[in-house]
Amino acid sequence: MVRVGDTVRRPVRPFTLTIQAFLAHLHAAGFSEAPVPLGLDEQGREVLSFVPGDVPREPLPPETAKEEVLVALAQLIRRLHDAAEGWAVPEDAVWGGIPGTQVRNSTPDGEPPLVSPRDYCPGNVVFRDGLPAALIDFDLARPTTRVDDIANALYYWAPLMHPEDRAPAFRDLDIPHRVAVFADAYDMTPDQRRVLVPTATAMIGRFHVNMRAAAERDPVFRRFWNEGAKDRLPRAETWIQQEGPAITAEIAHR
């Protein structure tokens, strides 16, 4: 991937045209906080607009632990979901994924599917003036549901992790309260709040299975696995089982 002026150029992958069509729909529907798809260049590379701003590095710095960050991210994702809801997925759509894994096509929350990024890791959230302002890297986008996508965002930003695996600024935070702040800013429905924790629990279990499978096939994911995922993900599974009831209770009473 290289930056050329106000654009980013990347090699074409099997899913490139599908993601470009999705990004084009988002912009047409009024969601401008994502790269603009600009087709292919003379070298056959994908061309996207460059999205200005700051991308936080891990471990997340203290200023990203503010509740205002959760509010801005929730509102950003809500706008994206509302824009994505009207997209008719092409019959020949091709989606990206993690090597060696199988993607579950249904979710436990029972919501109708919509296409969304499914990857709100810090490197994919662009900040301006200290708040989330745009989203980049839609390589893992595919049909999902609002609640499943929200769970992904909360995994990284509440975060839904064991305290041992959080950035120092996040280690002692009130996670049920933070999830409730996000839920309120997104304006989650009572049904969405009811199924959030079961959906997040299933998602974390899926992360564990998929990362282990990818590590067996791909050297990059093998490094991620050996550098901490093999311990972090089981801890997250245990933590969400223990703390899930408190999260559900907190978001249900707001």
The 8 nearest C-alpha neighbors of each residue, nearest first, counted from 0:
[[1, 9, 8, 7, 2, 10, 44, 45],
 [2, 0, 8, 7, 3, 9, 6, 10],
 [1, 3, 7, 6, 8, 4, 0, 5],
 [4, 2, 6, 7, 5, 1, 8, 49],
 [5, 3, 6, 2, 7, 49, 48, 1],
 [4, 6, 49, 48, 3, 7, 2, 50],
 [7, 5, 48, 49, 3, 4, 47, 2],
 [6, 8, 2, 47, 49, 1, 46, 3],
 [9, 7, 46, 1, 45, 0, 44, 2],
 [10, 8, 0, 45, 44, 11, 7, 46],
 [11, 9, 44, 45, 12, 8, 0, 43],
 [10, 12, 45, 44, 15, 9, 13, 43],
 [11, 13, 15, 14, 10, 16, 95, 45],
 [14, 12, 15, 93, 11, 16, 95, 94],
 [13, 15, 93, 94, 17, 12, 16, 95],
 [16, 14, 12, 18, 17, 13, 11, 19],
 [15, 17, 19, 18, 14, 20, 13, 93],
 [18, 16, 20, 14, 19, 15, 92, 93],
 [17, 19, 21, 15, 20, 16, 22, 14],
 [18, 20, 16, 22, 36, 21, 17, 23],
 [21, 19, 23, 17, 18, 22, 16, 24],
 [20, 22, 18, 24, 23, 19, 17, 25],
 [21, 23, 25, 19, 24, 20, 18, 36],
 [24, 22, 20, 26, 21, 25, 19, 27],
 [23, 25, 27, 21, 22, 26, 28, 20],
 [26, 24, 22, 28, 30, 27, 23, 82],
 [25, 27, 30, 29, 31, 28, 23, 24],
 [26, 28, 24, 29, 25, 23, 30, 31],
 [29, 27, 25, 26, 82, 30, 24, 83],
 [28, 30, 26, 27, 31, 25, 82, 24],
 [31, 29, 26, 25, 32, 28, 79, 82],
 [30, 32, 26, 33, 29, 25, 34, 35],
 [31, 33, 133, 30, 134, 132, 34, 75],
 [34, 32, 134, 31, 133, 135, 35, 50],
 [35, 33, 48, 47, 50, 36, 135, 49],
 [34, 36, 48, 47, 37, 33, 22, 23],
 [37, 35, 47, 19, 38, 34, 23, 22],
 [38, 36, 46, 47, 35, 39, 48, 45],
 [37, 39, 46, 36, 45, 40, 47, 19],
 [40, 38, 45, 44, 46, 43, 37, 41],
 [39, 41, 43, 42, 44, 46, 45, 38],
 [40, 42, 43, 39, 44, 45, 46, 38],
 [43, 41, 40, 44, 39, 45, 10, 8],
 [42, 44, 40, 39, 41, 45, 11, 10],
 [45, 43, 10, 39, 9, 40, 42, 11],
 [44, 46, 39, 9, 8, 11, 10, 38],
 [45, 47, 8, 37, 39, 38, 7, 44],
 [48, 46, 36, 7, 37, 35, 6, 34],
 [47, 49, 6, 35, 34, 7, 5, 50],
 [48, 50, 6, 5, 7, 51, 47, 34],
 [49, 51, 34, 48, 52, 33, 133, 135],
 [52, 50, 49, 53, 125, 127, 126, 133],
 [51, 53, 127, 126, 125, 50, 54, 132],
 [52, 54, 126, 125, 55, 127, 51, 124],
 [53, 55, 125, 122, 126, 124, 56, 52],
 [56, 54, 121, 53, 122, 59, 57, 60],
 [55, 57, 59, 58, 54, 122, 121, 60],
 [58, 56, 59, 55, 121, 60, 166, 122],
 [57, 59, 166, 56, 60, 167, 165, 55],
 [58, 60, 57, 166, 56, 55, 63, 61],
 [59, 61, 62, 63, 58, 168, 55, 57],
 [62, 60, 168, 63, 64, 59, 169, 65],
 [63, 61, 64, 60, 65, 129, 59, 168],
 [62, 64, 61, 65, 60, 68, 59, 129],
 [65, 63, 62, 61, 169, 168, 66, 68],
 [66, 64, 67, 63, 68, 62, 69, 61],
 [65, 67, 69, 68, 70, 64, 177, 180],
 [66, 68, 70, 65, 69, 71, 130, 64],
 [69, 67, 71, 66, 130, 70, 65, 72],
 [70, 68, 66, 72, 67, 71, 181, 73],
 [71, 69, 67, 73, 184, 68, 72, 181],
 [70, 72, 74, 68, 73, 69, 131, 75],
 [73, 71, 75, 69, 74, 70, 131, 68],
 [72, 74, 185, 70, 76, 75, 71, 181],
 [73, 75, 77, 71, 185, 72, 76, 184],
 [74, 76, 72, 78, 73, 77, 71, 79],
 [77, 75, 79, 73, 78, 74, 80, 72],
 [76, 78, 74, 80, 79, 75, 185, 73],
 [79, 77, 81, 75, 76, 80, 82, 74],
 [78, 80, 76, 82, 77, 81, 83, 30],
 [81, 79, 83, 77, 82, 78, 84, 76],
 [80, 82, 78, 84, 79, 83, 77, 85],
 [81, 83, 79, 28, 80, 84, 25, 78],
 [84, 82, 80, 85, 81, 86, 79, 25],
 [83, 85, 81, 82, 113, 86, 80, 114],
 [84, 86, 83, 87, 82, 81, 28, 113],
 [87, 85, 83, 84, 88, 24, 21, 113],
 [86, 88, 89, 85, 84, 90, 113, 83],
 [87, 89, 86, 90, 92, 114, 21, 91],
 [90, 88, 92, 91, 87, 17, 86, 93],
 [89, 91, 92, 88, 87, 93, 17, 94],
 [90, 92, 89, 93, 17, 88, 94, 16],
 [93, 91, 89, 17, 90, 94, 88, 14],
 [94, 92, 14, 17, 91, 13, 95, 15],
 [95, 93, 14, 141, 92, 96, 140, 139],
 [96, 94, 139, 14, 138, 93, 140, 97],
 [95, 97, 139, 98, 94, 100, 138, 102],
 [96, 98, 100, 99, 213, 95, 209, 210],
 [99, 97, 213, 100, 96, 217, 216, 212],
 [98, 100, 213, 212, 216, 97, 101, 209],
 [101, 99, 209, 98, 97, 212, 102, 213],
 [100, 102, 103, 99, 209, 97, 96, 98],
 [103, 101, 104, 100, 96, 209, 97, 205],
 [102, 104, 105, 101, 106, 205, 143, 100],
 [105, 103, 102, 106, 143, 142, 112, 101],
 [106, 104, 103, 107, 143, 109, 112, 144],
 [105, 107, 108, 109, 104, 147, 144, 103],
 [108, 106, 109, 198, 105, 197, 194, 201],
 [107, 109, 106, 110, 194, 198, 146, 191],
 [110, 108, 107, 106, 111, 105, 144, 112],
 [111, 109, 108, 144, 112, 145, 106, 146],
 [112, 110, 144, 109, 113, 143, 145, 108],
 [113, 111, 144, 143, 142, 110, 114, 145],
 [112, 114, 142, 143, 84, 144, 115, 83],
 [113, 115, 142, 141, 143, 83, 140, 112],
 [114, 116, 140, 117, 141, 113, 142, 143],
 [115, 117, 140, 137, 118, 139, 141, 114],
 [118, 116, 148, 140, 115, 139, 151, 119],
 [119, 117, 116, 120, 151, 139, 152, 123],
 [120, 118, 152, 123, 121, 151, 124, 117],
 [119, 121, 122, 123, 118, 155, 124, 152],
 [122, 120, 123, 124, 55, 119, 56, 54],
 [123, 121, 120, 124, 54, 55, 56, 125],
 [122, 124, 135, 121, 120, 134, 119, 136],
 [125, 123, 134, 121, 122, 133, 54, 131],
 [124, 126, 54, 133, 53, 52, 131, 132],
 [127, 125, 131, 53, 130, 132, 52, 129],
 [128, 126, 129, 52, 130, 132, 53, 131],
 [129, 127, 130, 126, 131, 52, 132, 53],
 [128, 130, 127, 126, 131, 62, 63, 68],
 [131, 129, 126, 68, 127, 128, 132, 71],
 [132, 130, 126, 72, 125, 71, 133, 124],
 [131, 133, 126, 125, 127, 130, 32, 75],
 [134, 132, 32, 125, 33, 131, 124, 135],
 [133, 135, 124, 33, 123, 125, 32, 136],
 [134, 136, 123, 33, 137, 124, 34, 133],
 [137, 135, 138, 123, 134, 116, 139, 118],
 [136, 138, 116, 140, 139, 135, 18, 118],
 [137, 139, 136, 140, 95, 18, 116, 96],
 [140, 138, 95, 137, 96, 116, 117, 141],
 [141, 139, 116, 137, 115, 138, 117, 114],
 [140, 142, 114, 94, 115, 143, 139, 116],
 [143, 141, 114, 113, 112, 115, 144, 140],
 [142, 144, 112, 113, 114, 141, 147, 115],
 [145, 143, 112, 147, 146, 113, 110, 148],
 [144, 146, 148, 147, 149, 80, 143, 113],
 [147, 145, 149, 148, 144, 150, 195, 191],
 [146, 148, 150, 144, 149, 145, 198, 151],
 [147, 149, 151, 145, 150, 146, 117, 144],
 [150, 148, 146, 152, 151, 147, 145, 153],
 [151, 149, 153, 147, 199, 148, 152, 154],
 [150, 152, 148, 154, 149, 153, 117, 147],
 [153, 151, 149, 119, 150, 154, 155, 156],
 [152, 154, 157, 156, 150, 155, 151, 158],
 [155, 153, 159, 158, 151, 152, 156, 150],
 [154, 156, 158, 153, 152, 120, 157, 159],
 [155, 157, 158, 153, 154, 152, 69, 159],
 [158, 156, 153, 159, 177, 174, 178, 154],
 [157, 159, 156, 154, 155, 160, 153, 174],
 [160, 158, 154, 157, 153, 155, 239, 235],
 [161, 159, 235, 158, 162, 164, 165, 154],
 [160, 162, 235, 163, 164, 238, 234, 165],
 [163, 161, 170, 165, 164, 160, 171, 169],
 [164, 162, 161, 165, 170, 160, 166, 231],
 [165, 163, 162, 161, 160, 231, 166, 170],
 [166, 164, 162, 170, 163, 169, 167, 160],
 [165, 167, 58, 169, 168, 59, 170, 164],
 [168, 166, 170, 169, 165, 58, 61, 171],
 [167, 169, 61, 166, 170, 64, 60, 171],
 [170, 168, 166, 167, 172, 171, 165, 64],
 [169, 171, 162, 167, 165, 168, 172, 166],
 [172, 170, 169, 173, 162, 168, 167, 174],
 [171, 173, 169, 174, 170, 168, 177, 176],
 [174, 172, 176, 175, 177, 171, 178, 169],
 [173, 175, 177, 176, 172, 157, 178, 158],
 [176, 174, 246, 178, 177, 173, 249, 179],
 [177, 175, 179, 174, 178, 173, 180, 249],
 [176, 178, 174, 180, 179, 175, 157, 173],
 [177, 179, 181, 175, 180, 176, 182, 174],
 [180, 178, 250, 182, 176, 177, 181, 183],
 [181, 179, 177, 183, 178, 182, 184, 176],
 [180, 182, 184, 178, 179, 183, 73, 69],
 [183, 181, 179, 185, 187, 180, 184, 186],
 [182, 184, 186, 180, 185, 181, 179, 187],
 [185, 183, 181, 70, 186, 182, 73, 74],
 [184, 186, 73, 182, 183, 74, 187, 77],
 [187, 185, 183, 184, 182, 188, 77, 181],
 [188, 186, 182, 185, 191, 192, 183, 189],
 [187, 189, 191, 190, 192, 186, 182, 193],
 [190, 188, 192, 191, 193, 187, 251, 250],
 [191, 189, 193, 192, 188, 194, 187, 195],
 [192, 190, 188, 193, 194, 189, 187, 195],
 [191, 193, 189, 195, 190, 194, 188, 187],
 [192, 194, 190, 191, 195, 189, 247, 251],
 [193, 195, 191, 197, 192, 108, 196, 198],
 [196, 194, 198, 192, 197, 193, 191, 199],
 [195, 197, 199, 198, 194, 243, 200, 247],
 [198, 196, 200, 199, 194, 195, 201, 107],
 [197, 199, 195, 201, 196, 200, 194, 107],
 [200, 198, 202, 196, 150, 201, 197, 195],
 [201, 199, 197, 203, 202, 198, 196, 204],
 [200, 202, 204, 198, 199, 203, 205, 197],
 [201, 203, 199, 205, 204, 200, 198, 206],
 [204, 202, 206, 205, 200, 201, 199, 236],
 [203, 205, 201, 207, 202, 206, 200, 208],
 [204, 206, 202, 208, 203, 207, 209, 201],
 [207, 205, 203, 209, 204, 208, 210, 202],
 [208, 206, 204, 205, 210, 209, 232, 211],
 [209, 207, 205, 211, 210, 206, 212, 204],
 [208, 210, 212, 206, 100, 211, 207, 205],
 [211, 209, 213, 207, 212, 208, 206, 214],
 [210, 212, 214, 208, 209, 213, 207, 215],
 [213, 211, 209, 215, 210, 214, 99, 100],
 [214, 212, 210, 98, 99, 216, 215, 211],
 [215, 213, 221, 220, 211, 212, 216, 217],
 [214, 216, 213, 212, 217, 221, 211, 218],
 [217, 215, 213, 214, 99, 98, 218, 212],
 [216, 218, 220, 214, 219, 213, 221, 215],
 [219, 217, 221, 220, 222, 214, 216, 215],
 [220, 218, 222, 221, 217, 223, 214, 224],
 [219, 221, 214, 223, 222, 217, 218, 213],
 [222, 220, 214, 218, 224, 219, 223, 217],
 [221, 223, 225, 220, 219, 224, 226, 218],
 [224, 222, 220, 226, 221, 225, 228, 227],
 [225, 223, 228, 221, 229, 222, 226, 227],
 [224, 226, 222, 227, 223, 221, 229, 228],
 [227, 225, 223, 224, 222, 228, 229, 221],
 [226, 228, 229, 225, 230, 224, 231, 223],
 [227, 229, 224, 231, 230, 232, 223, 226],
 [230, 228, 224, 227, 231, 232, 225, 233],
 [229, 231, 228, 227, 232, 233, 234, 224],
 [232, 230, 228, 234, 233, 227, 229, 235],
 [231, 233, 235, 234, 207, 228, 230, 229],
 [234, 232, 236, 235, 231, 230, 237, 207],
 [233, 235, 237, 231, 232, 236, 161, 238],
 [236, 234, 160, 232, 238, 161, 233, 237],
 [237, 235, 233, 234, 239, 238, 203, 232],
 [236, 238, 234, 240, 235, 239, 233, 241],
 [237, 239, 235, 241, 240, 236, 161, 242],
 [240, 238, 243, 242, 241, 236, 237, 235],
 [239, 241, 237, 238, 243, 242, 236, 200],
 [242, 240, 238, 239, 243, 237, 244, 245],
 [243, 241, 239, 245, 244, 240, 238, 246],
 [242, 244, 239, 246, 245, 240, 241, 196],
 [245, 243, 247, 246, 242, 248, 241, 240],
 [244, 246, 248, 243, 247, 242, 249, 175],
 [247, 245, 175, 243, 249, 244, 248, 250],
 [248, 246, 244, 250, 245, 249, 251, 243],
 [247, 249, 245, 251, 246, 250, 244, 252],
 [248, 250, 246, 247, 251, 252, 175, 245],
 [251, 249, 179, 247, 252, 248, 253, 246],
 [252, 250, 248, 249, 253, 247, 192, 193],
 [253, 251, 250, 249, 248, 247, 179, 189],
 [252, 250, 251, 249, 179, 183, 182, 248]]
